[in-house]
């Protein structure tokens, strides 16, 4: 009987890990597409039926205390750690779109689209765009 319970627990754990790998939710390491350097950890979560992403860590210790000097309104001069940079995305088939992504380094906000990479479920494609101009980064599951 103990073997059956252990086997069922292992099976449940394996299925939950597999399911988590196919979702955008969780923690992602951002990679600068220009330098290849790992920059931060973003946690993607759902709130009120929409998808958000906030900075939970900055990997360069010298930058951890930075504040958002380019933010407007209530986010102005608040710490980058804890800042929502992805806001109001909604699921559309295998993609999430209809919201925005904010680049706190440049002070720019873009329309956003996120989707899990077809070839590697541990890679998240993150696209920011204005009109027909876009830039896509690949973030790695933490």
Secondary structure, 3 states (H helix, E strand, C coil): CHHHHHHHHHHHHHHHHHHHHCCCCEEEEEECCCCCCEEEEEEEEEECCEEEEEEEEECCHHHCCCECCCCCHHHCCCECCCCEEEEEEEEECCEEEEEEEEECCCCEEEEEEEEECCCCCCEEEEEEEECCEEEEEEEEEC
